[in-house]
Structures are given as structure tokens and as C-alpha cells.
Amino acid sequence: MSAADTSSVTFASPTPVVIRPTHNVPRSVYGLRLRALLVGIPLLVGICLISVYADMVSKTVQFGVLQLAPPAVASLFAIAFFNRGLSRLLKREWLSQADILVIYAMLLVGVMVSTRGVVEKVIPPLAYLPYYATRENQFNELITQHLPKWAVPFVPSAGVQPPPEAMRQFFEGLRSGQPIPFTVWFGPLLNWFALVGCVIFVFACLATLLRRQWMDNEQLRFPLTTLPLAIIRDEVEGQPFFSNRVMWMGFAFSAIVFGLNGLQANNPLWPRFVLDLDINGLLTERPWNQIDYTHIYISLAAIGFGFFLPTDLLFSLWFFFVLSRLQDVGAVLMGGMPTPIGTHNARVWTGYQAAGAYIVLVLAQLRIGLPYYKQVWRTAFGKEKLLDDSSELMSYRTAIIGLIAGFGGIVLWLSLAGMNPLLAVAQMGIYMFFVALIMSRAVCEAGLLMTETSFLPAHLISLVCPQMSVLGPTNLSLMGLMNVVFARDLRGVLLSPMMDDQKMAGELRVKPRSLLLPLGLAVVIAFVSASFFMLYFSYTKGHLSLYDYPTKGNAANMLNQTHAMIKGDLQPPDATAYGGFAVGILVTIILVYMRGNFTWFPLHPLAYAITPNWAMIVFWFPFLIAWIIKSIVMRFGGIQTFRRIAPFMLGMILGEFSMAMFWAVGKMVFNWSAPDFPWP
């Protein structure tokens, strides 16, 4: 299936799924070499430093929000370019394609762990509660005292008192000569890594079980692998990559745009390209002034990735986003008032629609893959080995047992912390097997660069338990903390890069099992090094001067909601919520049926499900531009024109990401001001 095809595979297919025989698949021949680790590990530590600095200190360059991390891509480009020169000098290959893939996989996972994926959602929120507790918000009385002392870097207390000295220093900074109190953080971070490690391991097991279904049977496109594969192979659409003048034209286009914007950030006399526009500010009359937050961000990288998506999927992505805004207009015209869901950039009506859609999509995916999953089970535990799992990330038996054991470890951790085991299963089960799964599907099928959702597990739980306060303060406090660390902001979720890594391993004939050790090392090294850097910058500069989204955005939102649930002030789901949930289920069933039975049907159920979230606010307009460009190209130029333009689009992506890395390093080394990049 070429990248230019306008059809796309979704959860339902008009023809039965074929379990493809493994003997037709080229066997993987390349494994792990020590050389890759010797290059990858020190580079990973350096990339973690740059990523933490860019996100927290620079603030304008947010590396942690994208599922294709710019530092990993820019480093991959530099490594491949350097390797070409060194190999020519040595007259032999220095780093093989397998080596470069291993290094890239480590960097990709490492950036996510060190930023929005893990560290930014663990360390700053843990210090938030005692520092911001007051008599008015009653954080200590209602939340803090119910947290286990082994999970926080202070002694949980119910009384209103000055914050612990280590937490005050975290936010306000140390005086000259004072040491950083690393010891108060060591135990809690070690305990949190046990939980995070279980979550990541479950994702690795899930990625193993999903690989053959998504890649071989449903043949998803994995758009975010297009650029890394082109760099590693030095080939795109049958043309060379590094010596391709069209690619360098695309690179130069992005470099000029973000280079000029960077110069203007340092000297206002320079002109700049305007890459964002507030639509709400232009709509001042009813009913249009009641639409949810709508903005135009012009990301050249997002346009580039969109070019490689099917046109029907591109159309569905921007169409359903516009439709969600028209639903606000319709509500006002009918005498209603759209109500924000509160936890995300969505309305109650659209957020619960998404929740219903996610459930249908997961069930549809199980239905279409059932023959395969039966064979996986029989291969793992039956007498006859129906599938060859020697080329998987791990054996099917290990993946199934590991998934159960890993999830059991998660439930055990939360139970020891004080949460009811059944509630722990519901909270983390919804997060991992519904929300994270669909978000990763959106990355692998729709090339979504961000994984934001529009509802919490608590929203689904509240449909069957409307008065959440009956769950008690300990359960709700721990649920709020799980929302902060995992469920509210899914940017940096690690399931999708694991799927992408397996896809690239298959394309490059690399043994997927050889990625397991490097990925595990990357998680540990990134967590340790990024935790050190986060604590260092917080204590030396004062966290109040750093990027405040992890505390005043993510943590404050969730803990204020937890506060309201404990006090019984949170409104239970109303008719709008139940109605939206039912509509989401019904519409998605119709879309899945139509998509699976009529090849001409253009609307994609996945696009409907992921519409009401921050990611689509950021990328709806680039997808619209990409749809216009690709529609024109395919209608009037055909496949040959597509192939000629493809290197330009990849160059645009590489140029934008490389300039982000350039300005981030410039800020860290020379204290240059970095421009805003269009993926906030």
C-alpha cells in the first residue's frame, strides 16, 4: 500500500481480516550491537538535559508534547549525516541501520520520559500540594493527609502550616551555598518509578500483542515513521534523501520561517512570520461567540505529515472538528448554553461523545481482530504454535503473562497506597486499555502528533456512580493523583513510540527483540537523569520562574477537581452528559458500519472520536491545508507528482524540528530567546 493511496484501513473492513502467514514475511537479521549503546547512552543523557531545559526553562520550545520528539529526529539526522561521512573516511560502515534505529528508539522514548510523558507530571505536582495549601482550599485537610508518606517528599499533614522547607525551596529557590535536598526525593521517586515502570511494561506487552494485527493484518500506515525511515535508509519514494534538492528546499523553507522568527525574538527590528490566529477574538456576535476555544496554528511539520495521510482521513479530521464547533452554535440557537467539561478543552456534550466513541472503537477493534487474538492465545498456551512469535518484541506467552502481572503490580501499588482495588482496576484499566489505546491508534493510523483526550476515567466512573464523594477522600485523592500523572494529559504516552519502533524494525529487518534492552535502559536512564535535571533547575532557579503548566495547569486542574469531588461540590452527570455518551456510541456504531461495508463512505470513526481535544485545536488547520494540497496533487498530478513533492514535505518537517533544536540549544548555551513553535 503506497503512501499516496486515498483509501485507509480502519477498525472495520469490508473484507475479512486475513491472518498472514509468517513465512511470507522477511525474517529479521540484524540484532543489537554494543556500539549502538555506547553511542546512544551518553547522547540520551545530553538530550534529556536539553529537553528538560527547553520545556521548563526556555518555555517557548515544548519538546515533550509531540509523539515524534524533535530532539530525537534532529539527533537522528545528525547521526546519520555524520555516519555517512565517517563511513566513507573509514571505508567501512561505522553504524549500521540497525544501530541507528536502536539509538533513535532510545532517544525517542527518552525524550518522552524526561518531559511531558513522565517526569514533568511526577515531580512538580508532588511539591504542589503542600506549597499551595491554604485554609481556603483545604488541600492538606482534604487531600494531602490521605496520601501515603512513602509516595511524597514530605510528611503528609492535615493542618495548615508553612510548607516543608524542601518544598518551599523547590518553588522559591535556594540561597547561595545551600545544598539541593536530593535525599527527600530519593525514596518517593523510587516508589513512583515502580508504578511508572509497571505502566510502561504493560504498554510493551500490549505493543507486542498489537503489532501483527495493526501492521500486517490491518496495515496501518504509521505516518510518524516516514521521516525517520527516510533518514535511516537515505531514501524517500524511490529517491535519495540526503542528496535530494527538493528535500533541502523544504528544509530551507522551514528554516527560513523559524530562523527569522528566532531572530525577531532576539531583536524586534526583524520581521516575523505570524503562525497563529485567535479565531474566538474575531467572533464577537451570538451565537458564534459561544463556540469552544478555536485557534489557528500553522505547523509546517504537521502539514508535511498530513500530506502522507489518505485524503478521506484528512477530510474527516478537520470536518469533525468544525462540526464540533457548529454543535456549540446549534446549542445556542436552540436556547441552550454549551457547558465546558472542566478538565479538558471540550464541552460536556462533545467530551462524553468521545467517551462513548472510544468504547465502541475498542470493541470494534477486538471484534475485527478476534481471529488473530485467538491464534495468539493458542500460540502462547496451546500445544500447537500457530504463529511464529520469534520476531516479536517478546514471546506471546511472556507478553500475556507480563501484561497481567504488570497490571496486577499497578493495582497492588495503588492498593498499598490506600485505593480500593476495584476502583484501581477501573481507573487504570480505562486509562490504559481505552484512552491510551485509542490515542496510540490515532498516532499510528492518523499521524496525530499529540495524544490529548477529552475526558477522564472519572467521567466514565461517574456515569455509574454519580455522587463521587461516596468513594471517600482517600480513594478520590489517589484518583486525582493518577489523573495528574497519567490520565489527564496523555502527551508523551509511550505505547505509540513502541508501536512505531516495531514498525521501523520490520521495515529495516531488525530483530524487534533487540530493542527491548535499549528501550528498558532508555526508560531508566531518562527517568534518573531527567529527575536530576528537573530538581537541579527547580532548586537553583526556583520553580516559580520555570514553565508553570505542570503545576498551575495540569496539577491545579486535577487537584481542584479532586477537592470538589471530596466536598461533594462537583455536579453529577446530567442529561447532557448521558445524552452525549449515548450519541457518541450510536454515531460511532453507524460510522464503523458504514466504513466497513461501503468503500465510498468518506467519514472516519477515529476522526470523530478524537475531535474534541487540544491536539485537534492545534492541528485541525494544518490538516485542512494538507487536505487541500494533497487533493489538488492527486487530482491533477497523480502519483508521480506526489512522489516528486514528498521529499519537500519531509524537508519541511525536518527543518521545523531542527530549528526547534537549534533555538533550544541556543537558549541553553548562549541565552538566546527562542521563538514560539506552533505546537503548544
Buried (B, 14 or more C-beta within 10 A) or exposed (E): EEBBEBEBBBBBBEEEBEBBEBEEBEEBEBEBBEBBBEBBBEBBBEBBBBBBBBBBBBBBBBBBBBBBBBBBBBBBBBBBEEBBEEBEEEEEEBBBBBBBBBBBBBBBBBBBBBBBBBBBBBBBBBBBBBBBBEEEBBBBBBBBBBBBEEBBBBEBBEEBEEBBEBBBBBBBBBEEEEEBBBEBBEBBBEBBBEBBBBBBBBBBBBBBBBBBBBBBBBEBBBBBBBBBBBBBBBBBBEBEBBEBEBBBBBBBBBBEBBBBBBBBBBEEEEEBEEBBEEBBEEBEEEBBBBBBEBBBBBBBBBBBBBBBBBBBBBBBBBBBBBBBBEBBBEBBEEEEEBBEBBBBBBBBBBBBBBBBBBBBBBBBBEEBBEBBEEBBBBBBEEEEEBBBBEBBBBBBBBBBBBBEBBBBBBBBBBBEBBBBEEBBBBBBBBBBBBBBBBBBBBBBBBBBBBBBBBBBBBBBBBBEBBEBBEBBBBBBBBBBBBBBBBBBBBBBBBBBBBBBBBBBBBBBBBBBBBBBEBBBBBBEBBBBBBBBBBBBBBBEBBBBBBBBBBBBEBBBBBBBBBBBBBEEEBEEBEEBBBBBBEBBBBBBBBBBBBBBEEEEBBBBBBBBBBBBBBBBBBBBBBBBBBBBBBBEBBEEEEBEBBBBBBBBBBBBBBBBBBBBBBBBBBBBEEEBBBBBBBBB
